[in-house]
Amino acid sequence: MKKFLLGSLAVFLVCSTLNFVIHGVLLQSTYQQTPQLLRGEQDAQQHFPFMLLSFLVFSLAFVWIYARGVESRPWIGQGLRYGLAAWLIVSVTRYLTYFAIQPWPGSVVAMQIGLELVMMLLLGILVATFYRKPA
């Protein structure tokens, strides 16, 4: 349980930070080109607790699923494979769905998907470090 809670906390902190860097810094100017698709600043601030809740739920589920499927194989490969699988399930499907139902430019969707690939691979490696078997 301790490993699960520490891993979840670490994933939550890194996930929150990387999401801020990706969406609040790197893509911010791109998002400003389509303000009609996003909440206004004040409205976004009022909904911020829901974003944190989303990151918390994601982190708990991300670590829980990894812990159930960890194998006696090299930990870094497992982490990368898990990050890739999570990216396909979470990020790729989410942004393709958004693209299908909202008028997001294809270039924005491609940047979201690409940047979140890096994030998910890093999160996969992070969770794998908590569950690696001592040599």
C-alpha positions as CSV (number, residue, x, y, z in Angstrom):
1,M,0.0,0.0,0.0
2,K,2.9,2.4,0.8
3,K,4.4,1.8,-2.7
4,F,1.0,2.4,-4.3
5,L,0.4,5.6,-2.4
6,L,3.9,7.0,-3.0
7,G,3.8,6.0,-6.6
8,S,0.4,7.6,-7.0
9,L,1.6,10.8,-5.3
10,A,4.6,11.0,-7.6
11,V,2.6,10.4,-10.7
12,F,0.0,13.0,-9.6
13,L,2.8,15.6,-9.0
14,V,4.6,14.9,-12.3
15,C,1.4,14.5,-14.3
16,S,0.1,17.9,-13.0
17,T,3.4,19.6,-13.7
18,L,3.7,18.2,-17.2
19,N,0.1,19.0,-18.1
20,F,0.8,22.6,-17.0
21,V,3.9,22.7,-19.1
22,I,2.3,21.2,-22.1
23,H,-1.1,22.9,-22.0
24,G,-0.4,26.0,-19.9
25,V,2.9,27.0,-21.4
26,L,3.9,25.2,-24.7
27,L,0.4,25.2,-26.3
28,Q,-1.0,28.3,-24.6
29,S,-0.4,30.6,-27.6
30,T,-1.8,28.0,-29.9
31,Y,-4.9,27.7,-27.7
32,Q,-5.3,31.5,-27.7
33,Q,-6.0,31.3,-31.5
34,T,-9.2,29.4,-30.8
35,P,-10.6,31.1,-27.6
36,Q,-14.2,30.1,-28.5
37,L,-13.2,26.4,-27.7
38,L,-12.0,27.1,-24.2
39,R,-13.4,28.5,-21.0
40,G,-12.6,32.1,-20.1
41,E,-9.9,32.7,-17.5
42,Q,-12.3,33.2,-14.6
43,D,-14.5,30.3,-15.5
44,A,-11.4,28.1,-15.9
45,Q,-10.2,29.1,-12.4
46,Q,-13.6,28.1,-11.0
47,H,-13.3,24.7,-12.6
48,F,-9.6,24.1,-11.7
49,P,-10.5,21.7,-8.7
50,F,-12.1,19.4,-11.3
51,M,-8.8,19.3,-13.2
52,L,-6.9,18.4,-10.1
53,L,-9.5,15.7,-9.3
54,S,-9.0,14.4,-12.8
55,F,-5.3,14.2,-12.4
56,L,-5.8,12.4,-9.0
57,V,-8.1,9.8,-10.4
58,F,-5.8,9.3,-13.4
59,S,-2.8,8.8,-11.1
60,L,-4.5,6.3,-8.8
61,A,-5.8,4.3,-11.8
62,F,-2.5,4.5,-13.7
63,V,-0.5,3.1,-10.7
64,W,-3.1,0.6,-9.8
65,I,-3.2,-0.9,-13.3
66,Y,0.6,-1.0,-13.6
67,A,0.9,-2.7,-10.2
68,R,-1.5,-5.4,-11.3
69,G,0.4,-6.2,-14.5
70,V,4.0,-5.8,-13.6
71,E,6.2,-8.7,-14.8
72,S,9.6,-10.0,-13.9
73,R,11.2,-8.2,-16.9
74,P,13.4,-5.2,-17.2
75,W,11.6,-2.3,-15.5
76,I,12.4,0.4,-17.9
77,G,11.0,-1.5,-20.9
78,Q,7.9,-2.3,-19.0
79,G,7.5,1.4,-18.1
80,L,7.9,2.5,-21.7
81,R,5.5,-0.1,-22.9
82,Y,3.0,0.8,-20.3
83,G,3.4,4.5,-21.0
84,L,2.8,3.8,-24.7
85,A,-0.3,1.7,-24.0
86,A,-1.7,4.4,-21.7
87,W,-1.0,7.1,-24.3
88,L,-3.0,5.1,-26.9
89,I,-5.9,4.6,-24.6
90,V,-6.0,8.0,-22.9
91,S,-4.4,10.7,-25.1
92,V,-4.8,9.5,-28.6
93,T,-8.5,8.5,-28.2
94,R,-9.3,11.7,-26.3
95,Y,-7.8,14.1,-28.8
96,L,-9.1,12.3,-31.8
97,T,-12.6,12.4,-30.2
98,Y,-12.2,16.1,-29.5
99,F,-11.1,16.6,-33.1
100,A,-14.2,14.8,-34.3
101,I,-16.7,16.8,-32.3
102,Q,-15.0,20.2,-31.9
103,P,-13.4,22.4,-34.7
104,W,-9.8,22.0,-33.4
105,P,-7.2,22.5,-36.1
106,G,-5.4,19.2,-37.0
107,S,-2.0,20.8,-36.2
108,V,-3.2,21.4,-32.6
109,V,-4.4,17.9,-32.2
110,A,-1.1,16.5,-33.5
111,M,0.8,18.7,-31.0
112,Q,-1.4,17.6,-28.1
113,I,-1.0,13.9,-29.1
114,G,2.8,14.2,-29.6
115,L,3.5,16.1,-26.4
116,E,1.4,13.7,-24.4
117,L,3.3,10.8,-25.8
118,V,6.4,12.2,-24.1
119,M,4.5,12.7,-20.9
120,M,3.0,9.2,-20.8
121,L,6.4,7.6,-21.5
122,L,7.9,9.6,-18.6
123,L,5.0,8.6,-16.4
124,G,5.4,5.0,-17.4
125,I,9.1,5.1,-16.5
126,L,8.2,6.8,-13.2
127,V,5.7,4.2,-12.1
128,A,8.0,1.4,-13.1
129,T,10.7,2.8,-10.8
130,F,8.4,2.2,-7.9
131,Y,7.7,-1.4,-8.8
132,R,11.1,-2.5,-10.1
133,K,12.5,-5.7,-8.7
134,P,15.8,-5.3,-6.9
135,A,18.7,-6.9,-8.8
